[in-house]
Amino acid sequence: MPENLSTKPGPKTIYFDCYNGISGDMALGALIDGGVNLDELRELLTGLKLAGWNLTAEKTTRGGIAGTRALVNIEKGDVTARHLADILAILDRADLPPVVKQQSRAVFECLAEAEAAVHGISVDRVHFHEVGALDAIIDITGTCAALYLLGAGRVVCSPLPAGRGEVHCAHGKLPLPAPATLELLAGRGVPVEGRDTGYELVTPTGAALVVALADSFGPIPAFNIAAVGCGAGSIDPGYANYLRILVGTPELVEGSIEEKVAVIEATIDDLNPEIYGYLMEKLFAAGALDVCYTPVQMKKNRPGVHLTVLVPPEKKKPLVDLIFAETTTFGLRLTEARKVMRTRDTETVQTRWGPVRVNYTPGPAGGLPLNYAPEYEDCRLVAEQSGLPLKEVYRLVDQSFRDHFGPNGEQ
């Protein structure tokens, strides 16, 4: 068993290696095997305020390889068929960290949308049978809670194997992959590869977990692996029936951080140029992280503008609606990207005319900051009050800032 990583600083990259599929209990077992403290996880899940369950983990082997199987034991055999609203109500009143509640909601909403599409009904009419039972609620919320305890900052998932055969469920005998599983994976950029086996390799719960939680799908990213966890499937087919997770830290430049952003793009050749300034102000007010206009030459040799907007993923929709409302574009391109940023600090330099803030990136110990820049608005105010040229204000602030750190970068 790897060392307890629950209290280690993050953020961490978690790679789901689904070489033999994924289910809710496999994900939970892999995260426990990968370093999540079981007692901490149980304590966190008591925040669901649900009685009649107990979470245990046991060491096992599959195909001669050791791993962990997570077991949710239900005292009274809860098989309640809950609606989405019932489960969301449980999460709303739960005493859980906001990110755990948010991610758990996202998983169940994905499942509800898939089931609704498969059965041709509205989302609010979907009855969760297997995934509405208490053990499935613990599997899903427990997986989100385990990621939280590990300090997950990014989740990446491998291609998913699709087996053939049949599965028995509340609706009777269904083909594999299950219709809800295929609906979850369709159109979401999840790579799928065929596998000649009669087992259900990817369950609807497993598919919903990776669709809702993974930032991207593909090969193992560049990162430093700190631990490996193996979560056992419920059956022992005679080979290593595991979901494997890799836990580590991103391979980044020291002193930088990484986060996910949504990128919204459009090319426009028929908008009144006076509107662009107004549009930029509106986009920033609505939560944009950055807005960029790039001149381009478009079809029929028309000059145009390429609009690029960076925004936190959760604020994407309002900005999409704003761009459609305020511009003449008929379509947008939406992608997700990883943003790598240097850590930044601020130092205040005193001048005769008042303080000026300087933003800087800390350098190596004992050295000057790697990069620094005086705050424009502060410098402009000093220039207006002093009558000095703005470029001279920048020069004076630059010199004062360097003097503040000393010749060797020491404050």
C-alpha positions as CSV (number, residue, x, y, z in Angstrom):
1,M,0.0,0.0,0.0
2,P,1.5,3.4,-0.9
3,E,2.0,6.0,1.8
4,N,-1.1,8.1,2.7
5,L,-1.2,10.9,0.1
6,S,-4.3,12.5,1.5
7,T,-2.4,15.2,3.3
8,K,0.2,15.8,0.7
9,P,0.2,19.2,-1.0
10,G,-1.4,19.4,-4.5
11,P,-2.6,19.9,-7.0
12,K,-2.1,16.4,-8.4
13,T,-2.6,14.8,-11.7
14,I,-4.7,11.6,-11.6
15,Y,-4.5,9.3,-14.6
16,F,-7.2,6.7,-15.0
17,D,-5.7,3.8,-16.9
18,C,-8.8,1.9,-17.9
19,Y,-7.1,-0.9,-19.8
20,N,-9.8,-3.3,-18.5
21,G,-12.6,-0.9,-18.0
22,I,-14.1,1.2,-15.2
23,S,-17.0,1.0,-12.8
24,G,-17.9,2.9,-9.6
25,D,-16.4,0.4,-7.2
26,M,-13.3,0.0,-9.3
27,A,-12.7,3.7,-9.2
28,L,-13.2,3.9,-5.5
29,G,-10.9,0.9,-4.9
30,A,-8.1,2.3,-7.1
31,L,-8.1,5.6,-5.3
32,I,-8.0,3.9,-1.9
33,D,-5.2,1.6,-3.2
34,G,-3.4,4.7,-4.6
35,G,-3.1,6.4,-1.2
36,V,-6.5,7.7,0.1
37,N,-6.9,7.2,3.8
38,L,-10.0,5.0,4.3
39,D,-10.8,6.5,7.7
40,E,-10.7,10.0,6.3
41,L,-12.9,9.0,3.4
42,R,-15.5,7.4,5.7
43,E,-15.5,10.5,7.9
44,L,-16.0,12.8,4.9
45,L,-18.9,10.6,3.5
46,T,-20.8,10.8,6.8
47,G,-21.6,14.3,5.5
48,L,-24.1,12.7,3.2
49,K,-26.3,12.2,6.2
50,L,-27.4,8.8,5.0
51,A,-27.7,5.8,7.4
52,G,-27.4,2.1,6.8
53,W,-24.1,1.8,4.9
54,N,-20.5,1.0,5.6
55,L,-17.5,1.3,3.4
56,T,-14.7,-1.3,3.6
57,A,-11.7,-2.1,1.5
58,E,-9.9,-5.5,1.2
59,K,-6.7,-6.5,-0.4
60,T,-7.1,-9.0,-3.2
61,T,-5.4,-10.4,-6.3
62,R,-6.5,-10.6,-9.9
63,G,-4.3,-12.5,-12.3
64,G,-1.5,-12.7,-9.6
65,I,-1.4,-8.9,-9.2
66,A,-2.3,-7.3,-5.8
67,G,-4.9,-4.5,-5.5
68,T,-7.8,-3.3,-3.5
69,R,-11.5,-4.0,-3.7
70,A,-13.9,-1.4,-2.3
71,L,-17.0,-2.8,-0.8
72,V,-20.1,-0.7,0.1
73,N,-22.1,-2.8,2.6
74,I,-25.8,-1.9,2.9
75,E,-27.5,-3.0,6.1
76,K,-31.0,-3.3,4.7
77,G,-30.3,-3.9,1.1
78,D,-31.4,-0.5,-0.2
79,V,-32.5,-0.8,-3.8
80,T,-34.6,2.4,-4.0
81,A,-35.3,3.7,-7.5
82,R,-34.6,7.4,-7.0
83,H,-35.3,10.3,-9.4
84,L,-32.5,12.8,-10.2
85,A,-34.3,15.3,-8.0
86,D,-34.1,12.9,-5.1
87,I,-30.3,12.5,-5.4
88,L,-29.7,16.2,-5.9
89,A,-31.7,16.9,-2.8
90,I,-29.4,14.5,-0.9
91,L,-26.4,16.3,-2.2
92,D,-27.8,19.8,-1.5
93,R,-28.4,19.0,2.2
94,A,-25.1,17.1,2.5
95,D,-22.2,18.5,4.6
96,L,-19.5,18.0,2.0
97,P,-16.8,20.2,0.4
98,P,-18.3,22.3,-2.4
99,V,-16.2,20.7,-5.1
100,V,-17.3,17.2,-4.0
101,K,-20.9,18.2,-4.2
102,Q,-20.4,19.9,-7.5
103,Q,-18.6,16.9,-9.1
104,S,-21.1,14.4,-7.7
105,R,-24.0,16.4,-9.1
106,A,-22.2,16.5,-12.5
107,V,-21.9,12.7,-12.6
108,F,-25.5,12.1,-11.7
109,E,-26.7,14.8,-14.2
110,C,-24.7,13.0,-16.9
111,L,-26.3,9.7,-16.0
112,A,-29.8,11.3,-16.1
113,E,-29.3,12.9,-19.5
114,A,-28.0,9.6,-20.9
115,E,-30.9,7.6,-19.5
116,A,-33.4,10.2,-20.7
117,A,-32.0,10.0,-24.2
118,V,-32.0,6.2,-24.3
119,H,-35.6,5.9,-23.0
120,G,-37.0,8.9,-24.9
121,I,-38.2,10.7,-21.8
122,S,-37.5,13.9,-20.0
123,V,-34.7,14.1,-17.4
124,D,-37.0,14.6,-14.5
125,R,-38.8,11.4,-15.3
126,V,-35.7,9.2,-15.2
127,H,-35.8,6.5,-12.5
128,F,-32.3,5.6,-11.3
129,H,-32.5,1.9,-10.6
130,E,-29.0,0.4,-10.0
131,V,-27.3,3.8,-9.8
132,G,-30.0,5.3,-7.5
133,A,-29.4,2.7,-4.8
134,L,-27.4,3.6,-1.7
135,D,-24.3,1.7,-2.7
136,A,-24.1,3.5,-6.0
137,I,-24.5,6.9,-4.3
138,I,-21.6,6.0,-2.1
139,D,-19.5,4.8,-5.0
140,I,-20.0,8.0,-7.0
141,T,-19.8,10.5,-4.1
142,G,-16.9,8.5,-2.6
143,T,-14.9,8.7,-5.8
144,C,-15.4,12.5,-5.9
145,A,-14.5,12.7,-2.2
146,A,-11.4,10.5,-2.7
147,L,-10.2,12.8,-5.5
148,Y,-10.7,15.7,-3.2
149,L,-8.6,14.0,-0.4
150,L,-5.8,13.3,-2.9
151,G,-5.7,17.0,-3.9
152,A,-6.6,16.2,-7.6
153,G,-6.1,19.2,-9.8
154,R,-6.4,17.4,-13.1
155,V,-7.9,14.1,-14.2
156,V,-6.9,12.4,-17.4
157,C,-8.4,9.2,-18.7
158,S,-7.1,6.6,-21.2
159,P,-9.2,5.2,-24.1
160,L,-12.1,3.0,-22.9
161,P,-12.4,-0.7,-23.9
162,A,-15.8,-1.7,-25.2
163,G,-16.7,-5.4,-24.7
164,R,-19.4,-7.3,-26.5
165,G,-22.1,-9.5,-25.0
166,E,-25.2,-9.0,-22.8
167,V,-25.9,-7.5,-19.4
168,H,-28.9,-8.1,-17.1
169,C,-30.4,-5.0,-15.5
170,A,-33.7,-3.6,-14.2
171,H,-34.8,-3.2,-17.9
172,G,-34.0,-6.8,-18.7
173,K,-31.3,-8.1,-21.0
174,L,-29.4,-5.4,-22.9
175,P,-26.5,-5.5,-25.3
176,L,-23.0,-4.4,-24.4
177,P,-21.8,-1.7,-24.2
178,A,-25.0,-0.8,-22.4
179,P,-27.1,1.8,-24.2
180,A,-26.7,4.4,-21.4
181,T,-22.9,3.8,-21.6
182,L,-22.8,4.5,-25.3
183,E,-25.0,7.5,-24.9
184,L,-22.6,8.9,-22.3
185,L,-19.6,8.4,-24.6
186,A,-21.1,9.6,-27.9
187,G,-20.1,13.0,-29.0
188,R,-17.9,13.8,-26.0
189,G,-14.5,13.1,-27.5
190,V,-14.0,9.9,-25.5
191,P,-11.8,7.4,-27.5
192,V,-13.2,3.8,-27.5
193,E,-11.5,0.6,-28.6
194,G,-13.1,-2.8,-29.2
195,R,-12.3,-5.7,-26.9
196,D,-13.3,-9.3,-27.6
197,T,-14.8,-10.3,-24.2
198,G,-18.2,-11.1,-23.0
199,Y,-17.9,-9.0,-19.8
200,E,-19.3,-5.5,-19.2
201,L,-16.0,-3.5,-19.1
202,V,-17.4,0.0,-18.8
203,T,-20.5,0.5,-16.7
204,P,-22.8,3.5,-17.0
205,T,-21.5,4.7,-13.7
206,G,-17.9,4.3,-14.8
207,A,-18.6,6.2,-18.0
208,A,-20.3,9.0,-16.2
209,L,-17.4,9.4,-13.8
210,V,-14.8,9.9,-16.5
211,V,-17.1,12.0,-18.7
212,A,-17.9,14.4,-15.8
213,L,-14.5,14.4,-14.1
214,A,-11.8,14.0,-16.8
215,D,-10.2,17.0,-18.4
216,S,-9.0,15.1,-21.4
217,F,-8.6,11.6,-22.8
218,G,-5.5,10.0,-24.3
219,P,-2.1,8.6,-23.4
220,I,-0.3,9.2,-20.1
221,P,0.6,12.9,-19.8
222,A,4.0,14.2,-18.8
223,F,4.0,14.1,-15.0
224,N,6.0,12.7,-12.0
225,I,4.3,9.6,-10.7
226,A,4.2,9.4,-6.9
227,A,1.8,6.4,-6.5
228,V,0.0,3.7,-8.4
229,G,-3.4,2.2,-7.3
230,C,-5.3,-0.8,-8.6
231,G,-9.0,-1.1,-8.0
232,A,-10.4,-4.6,-8.4
233,G,-13.5,-5.5,-10.4
234,S,-16.2,-7.5,-8.8
235,I,-15.4,-10.6,-10.9
236,D,-12.2,-12.6,-11.2
237,P,-11.9,-13.7,-14.8
238,G,-8.4,-15.1,-14.3
239,Y,-6.5,-12.1,-15.4
240,A,-5.6,-8.7,-13.9
241,N,-9.2,-7.2,-13.8
242,Y,-8.2,-3.8,-12.4
243,L,-8.7,-0.1,-13.0
244,R,-5.3,1.4,-12.5
245,I,-4.7,4.9,-11.4
246,L,-1.5,6.9,-11.5
247,V,-1.1,9.7,-9.0
248,G,1.5,12.4,-9.4
249,T,2.4,16.0,-9.9
250,P,2.5,17.8,-13.3
251,E,5.8,18.2,-15.1
252,L,5.9,22.0,-15.0
253,V,8.4,24.7,-14.7
254,E,9.2,25.3,-11.0
255,G,7.2,28.1,-9.6
256,S,4.3,27.7,-12.0
257,I,0.7,26.6,-11.7
258,E,-1.7,25.0,-14.2
259,E,-5.5,25.2,-14.5
260,K,-8.2,24.3,-17.0
261,V,-9.8,27.1,-19.2
262,A,-12.4,27.2,-21.9
263,V,-11.5,28.9,-25.1
264,I,-14.2,30.6,-27.2
265,E,-13.3,31.7,-30.7
266,A,-15.0,33.4,-33.6
267,T,-14.0,35.2,-36.8
268,I,-16.1,38.2,-37.7
269,D,-16.0,40.4,-40.9
270,D,-19.2,42.4,-40.7
271,L,-19.3,44.0,-37.3
272,N,-19.2,47.8,-36.7
273,P,-15.7,48.4,-35.3
274,E,-17.0,50.7,-32.7
275,I,-18.7,47.8,-31.0
276,Y,-15.4,45.9,-30.3
277,G,-14.4,48.1,-27.3
278,Y,-17.8,47.8,-25.8
279,L,-17.8,44.0,-26.3
280,M,-14.5,43.6,-24.6
281,E,-15.7,45.5,-21.5
282,K,-18.8,43.4,-21.4
283,L,-16.8,40.1,-21.7
284,F,-14.5,41.1,-18.9
285,A,-17.4,42.1,-16.7
286,A,-19.0,38.7,-17.3
287,G,-16.0,36.8,-16.1
288,A,-13.6,36.5,-19.0
289,L,-10.0,35.9,-18.0
290,D,-8.6,37.4,-21.2
291,V,-10.0,38.8,-24.5
292,C,-7.9,39.2,-27.7
293,Y,-8.7,40.6,-31.1
294,T,-6.4,39.5,-34.0
295,P,-6.7,41.0,-37.5
296,V,-7.3,38.3,-40.1
297,Q,-7.9,38.1,-43.9
298,M,-11.1,36.2,-44.5
299,K,-13.0,34.7,-47.4
300,K,-13.6,37.0,-50.4
301,N,-10.4,38.8,-49.2
302,R,-12.4,40.7,-46.5
303,P,-10.5,42.0,-43.5
304,G,-11.8,40.6,-40.3
305,V,-11.2,40.1,-36.6
306,H,-10.4,36.8,-34.9
307,L,-12.0,36.9,-31.4
308,T,-10.4,34.8,-28.7
309,V,-11.8,34.6,-25.2
310,L,-10.4,32.7,-22.2
311,V,-12.9,31.9,-19.4
312,P,-13.2,29.5,-16.5
313,P,-15.2,26.5,-17.8
314,E,-18.1,27.1,-15.4
315,K,-18.6,30.6,-16.8
316,K,-18.6,29.6,-20.5
317,K,-22.3,29.6,-21.2
318,P,-23.0,33.2,-20.2
319,L,-20.1,34.4,-22.4
320,V,-21.3,32.3,-25.3
321,D,-24.7,33.9,-25.0
322,L,-23.2,37.4,-24.7
323,I,-21.1,37.0,-27.9
324,F,-24.1,35.8,-29.9
325,A,-26.1,38.8,-28.6
326,E,-23.5,41.5,-29.1
327,T,-21.9,40.4,-32.4
328,T,-23.0,39.3,-35.9
329,T,-21.3,35.9,-35.8
330,F,-23.4,32.8,-36.6
331,G,-21.0,30.3,-34.9
332,L,-18.4,29.8,-32.3
333,R,-15.6,27.4,-31.7
334,L,-15.4,26.0,-28.2
335,T,-12.3,24.1,-26.9
336,E,-10.7,23.3,-23.6
337,A,-7.1,24.1,-22.8
338,R,-4.6,24.0,-20.0
339,K,-3.2,27.3,-18.9
340,V,0.3,27.3,-17.3
341,M,1.1,30.4,-15.3
342,R,4.0,31.6,-13.3
343,T,3.2,32.3,-9.7
344,R,2.9,36.0,-9.1
345,D,3.4,38.4,-6.2
346,T,3.0,42.1,-5.7
347,E,5.4,44.6,-4.1
348,T,4.5,48.3,-3.4
349,V,7.2,50.9,-4.2
350,Q,6.8,54.3,-2.6
351,T,7.3,57.5,-4.6
352,R,7.0,61.2,-3.8
353,W,3.6,61.1,-5.4
354,G,2.2,58.0,-3.8
355,P,2.5,54.2,-3.9
356,V,3.0,52.1,-7.1
357,R,2.4,48.4,-7.2
358,V,4.8,46.2,-9.0
359,N,3.7,42.7,-10.1
360,Y,6.6,40.2,-10.2
361,T,7.5,36.5,-10.6
362,P,9.7,35.4,-7.7
363,G,13.1,34.3,-8.9
364,P,15.5,31.7,-7.5
365,A,16.5,32.1,-3.9
366,G,19.0,34.9,-3.6
367,G,18.2,36.4,-7.1
368,L,16.2,39.2,-8.6
369,P,12.6,38.4,-9.7
370,L,12.5,36.7,-13.0
371,N,10.0,39.2,-14.5
372,Y,8.4,42.3,-13.1
373,A,6.1,45.1,-14.3
374,P,4.8,48.2,-12.7
375,E,1.0,48.5,-12.5
376,Y,-0.1,50.8,-15.4
377,E,-2.9,52.5,-13.6
378,D,-0.7,53.4,-10.6
379,C,2.0,54.8,-12.9
380,R,-0.5,56.8,-14.9
381,L,-1.8,58.4,-11.8
382,V,1.7,59.4,-10.7
383,A,2.4,60.8,-14.2
384,E,-0.8,62.9,-14.1
385,Q,0.0,64.2,-10.6
386,S,3.6,64.9,-11.1
387,G,3.7,66.1,-14.7
388,L,6.4,63.6,-15.5
389,P,6.3,61.7,-18.8
390,L,4.8,58.2,-18.2
391,K,8.0,56.5,-19.5
392,E,10.0,58.4,-16.9
393,V,7.7,57.2,-14.1
394,Y,8.2,53.7,-15.3
395,R,12.0,54.2,-15.2
396,L,11.9,55.6,-11.7
397,V,9.7,52.8,-10.4
398,D,11.8,50.2,-12.1
399,Q,14.9,51.6,-10.4
400,S,13.2,51.8,-7.0
401,F,12.0,48.2,-7.3
402,R,15.5,46.9,-8.1
403,D,17.0,48.9,-5.2
404,H,14.3,47.4,-2.9
405,F,15.7,43.9,-3.7
406,G,19.3,45.0,-3.5
407,P,22.1,44.1,-5.9
408,N,21.8,40.4,-5.2
409,G,18.0,40.2,-5.1
410,E,17.8,40.3,-1.3
411,Q,15.0,42.3,0.3
